[in-house]
Amino acid sequence: MIQGIGDTIVALSTAPGLGAIGVIRLSGPEAINICDKYFFGQNLSKVDANTVHYGKFKDESGRIIDECVATVFRSPRSYTKEDVVELSCHGSPYILNEVINVCLRNGARMAQAGEFTLRSFLNGQLDLSQAEAVMDLISSQDQGSHELAMKQMRGGFSEEIQNLRQELIDFAALIELELDFGEEDVEFADREKLEKLVSNIKSVLKKLIDSFQLGNVIKNGVATVIAGRPNAGKSTLLNSLLNEERAIVSEIAGTTRDTIEEKLNINGIQFRLIDTAGIRKAQDSIEKIGVERTRAEIAQSMLVIYVFDVKQSKPQDLWDDVQKFLLGSQALTSGSKQLFVANKMDLNPYMKPESYYKEGLIGKHNLITASAKNKMNIEALKDLLYNTIIENPELMDGSIVSNSRHYEALHSAYQSLDEVLVGLQSGITGDFIAIDIRKALHHLGEITGQIHTDDLLASIFGRFCIGK
């Protein structure tokens, strides 16, 4: 992955295909000189940094390829900390290819996937966690994932990790110094202070580790299955939540034969609502496939909204369904949550919700009455959906981990620090304590990129688009 780092690279930074504008980006020691030869309007080699200029871009024969705008950034005040030129051309694929080919023939090479951001990392503009947040920002599809990516790109918890790591390094240096004076039996590192520091760092790491589930929800959304018996009102509920007629609604049982998926944004959290076929003994081969898909969706869900008809389903019916379809088959993934919607309250307004409660399973916290047809309690259901997933709203204001690589590194660092504490409390020698501290430092360094390998960088930046 890391090759030709001193080269000048070029790539299209906007999406390929027809468009009003296409932006070509060059970065490297010859970026300004290459463009200056073929851009006519201003002498780019003499213009001020961070300035924009209009002109004509010509090929080697003097043929005008396009009228465009050149934006010049000088090292180190650029995204990559190198000299950078961005050419904003008309969005014709032919024009963009011609301009890029002129650059390639005159000293530039085609950028690899993510190479601009890789250079930003290698040149110290971003740490590794911030560089990964760039990809999250590009991929964000809602307010929550956008804000999380922005927070991480601006530093997120990486500065906190770096400060904690530095404190640990300072103590590690004292312990390493003790090893140099091993025969003299001296202690430079105060064991009580070290134990207190390690405990504090563990506490911080624990909060970050615990935030991963929330971060994963914000980043990827909540897979939410709407399940229940045929004609319980699942499709009507989907339509009411979306406030549009997305699913076909009919009095005929088994109308929904396949899954229908739509997105619902509640306070910045994206819920991927999946309407499913009614669960019952299938009447034909097509419905059987639909029921099997329902079971598969439930197995992969983070949240199940189980809808039941208060006029048709008695408490025992609901409990039997839950045992058979949600619990007995062990269909639910670990950590999956369940909400129960007592639907069609307009047909049975005197139903008592508490009659459906089941200790440890169904109660006031996860059962809500509704009439999907009349949109009764739909807003309350949305609030319940949000509060079920965001159990601790205070976490939203703190540092949140959303990257599985960071989660694994934090978890490994936490375990290593746990071993340091055990060693300190059991009075083992400094050389063994030093080994465990080194492990913790290594894992913390993996997050920000202070410890990295070429394979790791290739894996991370290979997921980027070419022009980023």
TARA-V57099 format. One line per field, one symbol per residue. ss: DSSP state (H for helix, E for strand, - for the rest). psi: psi as a letter, one per 40 degrees, with the letter a starting at -180 (. if undefined). burial: I if it has 16 or more other C-alpha atoms within 10 Angstrom, else O. A space follows every 50 residues. Layout:
ss=???
psi=???
burial=???
This chain:
ss=-------EEEEE--------EEEEEEE---HHHHHHHHEE---------- EEEEEEEE-----EEEEEEEEEE----------EEEEEEE--HHHHHHHH HHHHH--EEE----HHHHHHHH-----HHHHHHHHHHHH---HHHHHHHH HHH----HHHHHHHHHHHHHHHHHHHHHHH-HHH------HHHHHHHHHH HHHHHHHHHH-HHHHHHHHH-EEEEEEE-----HHHHHHHHH-------- ---------EEEEEEE--EEEEEEE---------HHHHHHHHHHHHHHHH --EEEEEEE-----HHHHHHHHHHHHH---------EEEEEEE------- --HHHH-E---E----EEE-E----E-HHHHHHHHHHHH---HHHHH--- ---HHHHHHHHHHHHHHHHHHHHHHH---HHHHHHHHHHHHHHHHHHH-- ---HHHHHHHH-------
psi=dgifeeihiiiheiiiiiidihhhhihidedddddddehhdigdeeiiif ihhiahhiadeehhdihihhhhhihegideeihhhhhhiifhdddddddd ddddefeiihiiheddddddddeediidddddddddddeheidddddddd dddedbedddddddddddddddddddddddfdeefihdhhdddddddddd ddddddddddeddddddddeihhhhhiiiieefddddddddefigdihhi ehhfdhdiihhihhhhfehhhghhhiihhihieiddddddddddddddde idhhhhhiheddhiddddddddddddddefdiiheiihihhgifddegee hhdeeeihhedhaddehhiigddefheddddddddddddgdgddddeahh hehddddddddddddddddddddddefiiddddddddddddddddddeed hiidddddddeeeiide.
burial=IOOOOOIIIIIIIIOOOOOOIIIIIIIIIIIIIIIIIIIIIOOIOOOOIO OIIIOIIIIOOOOOIIIIIIIIIIOOOIIIIIIIIIIIIIIIOOOIOIII IIIIOOOIIIIIIIIIIIIIIIOOIIIIIIIIIIIIIOOIOIIIIIIIII IIIOIIIIOOIIOIIOOIOOIIOIIIIIIOOOOOOOOOIOIOOIIOIIIO IIOOIOOIIOIIIIIIIIIIIIIIIIIIIIIIIIIIIIIIIIOOOOIOIO OOOIIIIIIIIOIIIOOIIIIIIIIIIIIOOOOOOOIIOIIIIIIOIIII IIIIIIIIIIIOIOOOOIIOIIOOIIOOOOIIOOOIIIIIIIIIIOOOOO OOOOOIIOOOOIIOOIIIIIIIIOOIOIOOIIOIIIOIIIOOOOIOOOII IIIOOIIOIIIIIIIIIIIIIOIIOOOOOIOOIIIIIIIIIIIIIIIIIO OOOOOOIIOIIIOIIIII
